[in-house]
Amino acid sequence: MDNAGVTLILPPALADALWAHARREAPRECVGALGGHAHGEATHAAALYPLPNIAPDPERTYLADPGHLLRALRAMQLGGQTLVALYHSHPRGPAWPSDADTRLAAYPVPYVIADLPARLLTAYRLPGGERVALRVGDSDG
């Protein structure tokens, strides 16, 4: 899936759930997956799947539990969705990818970062670091 030039649309209810997950896990980084659909120039997130962070140093990095990620991917498939993004939090900021985020990126989807201090969501294609347009709003398509 090539996301260059694509806008990721995150419905307000999913954005609220993502922020709630990030706050619950702080000071640890949270991690999760977003399922949804691609429609032309827009990718619409429709479901949020919080995942356990099993990183050895969860206050500085994240690693999604592989078994839970596999179950989330299966649930997306059963629901007629695909993986449209992965997300994680930076409890102390900033809103851009860390070296570890870039080095460990494994999926060709946007990576959404929740910067808790700034309350800012950003999205990037990793490992390249290209910014992806992210809009919190109702998905009209």
Solvent accessible surface area in square Angstrom, and as a share of the most:
residue,aa,sasa,rsa
1,M,97,0.43
2,D,109,0.56
3,N,3,0.02
4,A,77,0.60
5,G,69,0.66
6,V,20,0.12
7,T,39,0.23
8,L,1,0.01
9,I,7,0.04
10,L,0,0.00
11,P,26,0.16
12,P,57,0.36
13,A,75,0.58
14,L,25,0.13
15,A,5,0.04
16,D,86,0.44
17,A,39,0.31
18,L,0,0.00
19,W,14,0.05
20,A,32,0.25
21,H,8,0.04
22,A,0,0.00
23,R,133,0.49
24,R,158,0.58
25,E,51,0.23
26,A,44,0.34
27,P,75,0.47
28,R,85,0.31
29,E,8,0.04
30,C,1,0.01
31,V,2,0.01
32,G,0,0.00
33,A,0,0.00
34,L,0,0.00
35,G,0,0.00
36,G,0,0.00
37,H,70,0.31
38,A,60,0.46
39,H,89,0.40
40,G,72,0.69
41,E,126,0.57
42,A,21,0.16
43,T,2,0.01
44,H,15,0.07
45,A,1,0.01
46,A,53,0.41
47,A,22,0.17
48,L,29,0.15
49,Y,46,0.18
50,P,65,0.41
51,L,11,0.05
52,P,53,0.33
53,N,12,0.06
54,I,81,0.41
55,A,9,0.07
56,P,131,0.83
57,D,61,0.32
58,P,24,0.15
59,E,76,0.34
60,R,177,0.65
61,T,27,0.16
62,Y,26,0.10
63,L,89,0.44
64,A,17,0.13
65,D,31,0.16
66,P,91,0.57
67,G,30,0.29
68,H,74,0.33
69,L,18,0.09
70,L,84,0.42
71,R,136,0.50
72,A,6,0.05
73,L,48,0.24
74,R,134,0.49
75,A,43,0.34
76,M,1,0.01
77,Q,140,0.62
78,L,160,0.79
79,G,53,0.51
80,G,54,0.51
81,Q,33,0.14
82,T,82,0.48
83,L,23,0.11
84,V,0,0.00
85,A,0,0.00
86,L,14,0.07
87,Y,1,0.01
88,H,0,0.00
89,S,0,0.00
90,H,10,0.05
91,P,17,0.11
92,R,142,0.52
93,G,19,0.18
94,P,55,0.34
95,A,7,0.05
96,W,155,0.55
97,P,26,0.16
98,S,44,0.28
99,D,122,0.63
100,A,19,0.15
101,D,3,0.01
102,T,46,0.27
103,R,167,0.61
104,L,96,0.48
105,A,21,0.16
106,A,83,0.64
107,Y,75,0.29
108,P,77,0.49
109,V,7,0.04
110,P,3,0.02
111,Y,4,0.02
112,V,0,0.00
113,I,0,0.00
114,A,0,0.00
115,D,9,0.05
116,L,36,0.18
117,P,92,0.58
118,A,63,0.49
119,R,134,0.49
120,L,84,0.42
121,L,24,0.12
122,T,3,0.02
123,A,0,0.00
124,Y,21,0.08
125,R,56,0.20
126,L,14,0.07
127,P,91,0.57
128,G,57,0.55
129,G,35,0.33
130,E,102,0.46
131,R,153,0.56
132,V,7,0.04
133,A,58,0.45
134,L,40,0.20
135,R,110,0.40
136,V,74,0.42
137,G,13,0.12
138,D,98,0.51
139,S,48,0.31
140,D,128,0.66
141,G,68,0.65
